[in-house]
Amino acid sequence: MESNAHVYPEGCFFKSIEDIKDKHITVMGLGLNGGGEACVRFLLKHGAYVIATDMKNEQQLKPTIDSIASDKNLDTSRLTYVLGEHKIEDFENADCVIKNPGVKIQGNKFLSAAKRIETDISIFLALTKSPIIAITGSKGKSSTVSAIHYGLNEAGIKTFLGGNITVSPLTFLEETTEQTPVVLELSSWQLADLRGRKLLKPHIALITKIVPDHQNWYGNMRDYVADKSLIYADQDENDFTIIDADKDAAGTGPATGGTWGNIFAHETKAKVLRYSQNNLDPLNKKNVEGVWQTFDDDNNFSGVAKIPSWIKPQTVLTKLKVPGVHQRQNVLNAALVMALMGVDAEKTASILSNWTGIPHRLQFFHTWQCNNTTYKFFNDSCSTVPEAAAAASQSFGKPIVFITGGTDKGLEFDILAHTLDTQNSNATPVADLYLLEGTGTDKLLKKLEGTNVQYKGPYPSLDSLLGELKNNLQSNTAPRTDTIVFSPGATSFGMFTNEFDRGNQFMDKVKKGF
């Protein structure tokens, strides 16, 4: 898949860990999510001189700065902070610049001045010997990688997890061997920073469902998907690419027709496996292998897999502790990866039936007793696209109190609006809809004009929203639901630092107020 994106030189500036010693390295983007801090720690540990520069000021970055300062094993005399600004000389004079994936290279005068640019992912891939299981996509990445990591470790295969899930793989690089698989969640930006390097050759690559995302960054789906497709660019016939077999949602597929899954299947050189909500039984559909969902007459779910080394399909998933139709597919995809890694079907099903999910993704965290009703609160703050919020609203098979809204990132809210407008869809209606203020919420409200959808808000803060929610629940002696779900379907800028801060604030305020 072609694009006009930046192409990096092949390989990595660092050929070995020993190469790091006494190099002058600028880390662009110290941040609060751990990636910049992990780079600084790793580089100091191995004897580099480090400049950590960030447009945020010292007060904003205090948690990260304090964390580094408290580590007595680091030689912080080799560390210089340049905060609240970037200085061109810090980039011109550095042997290498470590780039934050959230910074565009195109048109950036500071990065243009750098002799060489790397990322924590490129350094890790150049120096590790581990087999790589790489996951990208628009929805379900973090749940999928977490389920894979949990499943393989429970099966006795020591496995590490890192990448976009806010754990830099540099934190465990030196613990990895040829015998320790590494599961990497990779965003489109992280993949873009690997273009041309030929460092990413995953044994298993998996692309979750593709929907429009980050269109404020890309401006079009072609370039966004082109970055996603880098996950399989350097695979060969000894590797596996796992991709969607189902149709794309209306208006989200390729402009040229067909499906993203079929385009990926045509492009990759690896062995293709597909996942589907429908029956892909290779006995009925020739040469198709992968995982699919089946239901018996009582609507009991089973996940079935067929991989090249199996003579016939086998059941790899039956029970789940996590709610939601989309989570069912995420865990089923994890089961397929486990099968490819040699875990037998029965063991896979048993292990994954005990997986409880991950923070900020339909995370059950609190109960509250009021008027003889036990209310259950779920935090789905990592829902940052409208499609994810729409899926969350339908995850419980019954009406819920639904809290959504936030900042727009160039996405359309048609799917969420259509799901909420149950007069024009087959969706389960929400019992009550509460909206947080934001430019994304404004777009949603325009889509809801002329419908019968009732809502409360938009509220300028979580405090004001939760205050009214509590009053309403207390005054309602005949509740219509016992489930409250926070799934913004938008970003968190302005009101929160990021989606994790948003989720943590929501949980803290609920626990204190309910």
Salt bridges, closest charged atoms under 4 A:
ASP22 OD1 - ARG78 NH1 3.23
GLU37 OE2 - ARG41 NE 2.94
ASP66 OD2 - LYS62 NZ 2.63
ASP71 OD2 - ARG41 NH1 2.50
ASP75 OD2 - ARG78 NE 3.65
GLU118 OE2 - ARG116 NE 3.42
GLU118 OE1 - ARG197 NH1 2.97
GLU174 OE1 - LYS45 NZ 3.13
GLU174 OE2 - HIS46 NE2 3.18
ASP193 OD2 - LYS99 NZ 2.95
ASP213 OD2 - HIS214 NE2 3.60
ASP213 OD1 - LYS409 NZ 2.79
ASP223 OD1 - ARG222 NH2 2.97
ASP227 OD1 - ARG195 NH2 2.73
ASP234 OD1 - LYS198 NZ 3.55
ASP236 OD2 - LYS201 NZ 3.26
ASP239 OD2 - LYS201 NZ 2.82
ASP239 OD1 - HIS203 ND1 3.67
ASP244 OD2 - LYS209 NZ 2.74
GLU289 OE1 - LYS271 NZ 3.21
GLU289 OE2 - LYS306 NZ 3.11
ASP408 OD2 - LYS443 NZ 3.39
ASP414 OD2 - LYS447 NZ 3.29
ASP432 OD1 - LYS456 NZ 3.14
ASP432 OD1 - ARG480 NH2 2.81
ASP463 OD1 - LYS509 NZ 3.15
ASP482 OD1 - LYS398 NZ 2.87
